Amino acid sequence: MPAYHVERSLEINAPSSSVYERIRDFHQWPAWSPWIAAEPDCSLEFFDDGNGYSWKGKIIGSGTIRVSSEVPNESLDLDLEFLPPHRAEAKIRFLISPTPTGSQVTWMMDGTLPFFLFWMKKMMTTFIGMDYENGLKLLKDLVELGKVPFHLNFAGLRDFPAQRLISISGESATDETLADSIGGAFNRFVSVLDNAGFTPEGPPITRYNKFDPQKNYCSFTIGFPYSGKLPPGLPPKITIIERSATRAYVVEHTGPYRHLGTAWSAAMQRARSKTFPFDKSAAPFEISINDPRTTPEEELVSHIYLPAK
């Protein structure tokens, strides 16, 4: 059967004992699990011996995770089992090693797929890897700050009106450089508009025209609501576009932008579980409600819109 391996690492500015303590205490997993974030009201049952827990949900399915071996402050090995109808097993390992400024945490998963599902290997490892990256960022905040300044509100279906936008488009990889690429494009766009005396008529919208993590490619459009004509002297890449009215499923994210990946993952898990009729043919988009230049990062609000049929 086709074997797969997923591995992601992140440095946390804390001693290995502090990191190990957070990972080993399963009661703390709801604060940093990228999957529980998608269904925070799922059922959790922690084992009396402290060696694992089981979960059951409509969005994230059901299963168990249990300690198989451990070396305190260095490694933790776990057996992961997904229960029917999607039965599967995997081995999980956390490795923690000291660095000059803290600890390097490596999160790994090893397992096999049925032969007839060999074609899913790349897609599955890509998305698990993205979830691991998101989870490690949440864990880093939990260890370093003592809390995770992150909250999701699943607002449900809303009607979004048509808009006229002054916009610019760009391309990026989908790896850890994505946020920097979009942020850089946004800052350059705003600078040009400021110099032209442009006054926005609403918060910025980022539309993801194509997002293909398997090919490490994303194309996006950034726009501001605008009812006037294009100011003179703008670069030709800045254009006016008309955005049609749409009905969409909304996830509200409150907290630092570094956790937006977890919000998007939670939204897509809900789409895959058929919580709403997801329209795959329409581009999802994100609206930044407040200004990061003047708003504390814990109070930043972003709305994710997944178009519905």
Secondary structure as GFF3:
##gff-version 3
##sequence-region A 1 309
A	DSSP	beta_strand	3	12	.	.	.	ID=ss1
A	DSSP	alpha_helix	16	24	.	.	.	ID=ss2
A	DSSP	three_ten_helix	26	28	.	.	.	ID=ss3
A	DSSP	alpha_helix	29	32	.	.	.	ID=ss4
A	DSSP	three_ten_helix	36	38	.	.	.	ID=ss5
A	DSSP	beta_strand	43	46	.	.	.	ID=ss6
A	DSSP	beta_strand	52	56	.	.	.	ID=ss7
A	DSSP	beta_strand	62	71	.	.	.	ID=ss8
A	DSSP	beta_strand	75	82	.	.	.	ID=ss9
A	DSSP	beta_strand	88	99	.	.	.	ID=ss10
A	DSSP	beta_strand	102	112	.	.	.	ID=ss11
A	DSSP	three_ten_helix	115	120	.	.	.	ID=ss12
A	DSSP	alpha_helix	121	145	.	.	.	ID=ss13
A	DSSP	beta_strand	151	160	.	.	.	ID=ss14
A	DSSP	beta_strand	163	172	.	.	.	ID=ss15
A	DSSP	alpha_helix	178	195	.	.	.	ID=ss16
A	DSSP	beta_strand	205	212	.	.	.	ID=ss17
A	DSSP	beta_strand	217	225	.	.	.	ID=ss18
A	DSSP	beta_strand	239	243	.	.	.	ID=ss19
A	DSSP	beta_strand	246	254	.	.	.	ID=ss20
A	DSSP	three_ten_helix	257	259	.	.	.	ID=ss21
A	DSSP	alpha_helix	260	272	.	.	.	ID=ss22
A	DSSP	beta_strand	285	288	.	.	.	ID=ss23
A	DSSP	three_ten_helix	297	299	.	.	.	ID=ss24
A	DSSP	beta_strand	301	307	.	.	.	ID=ss25
###
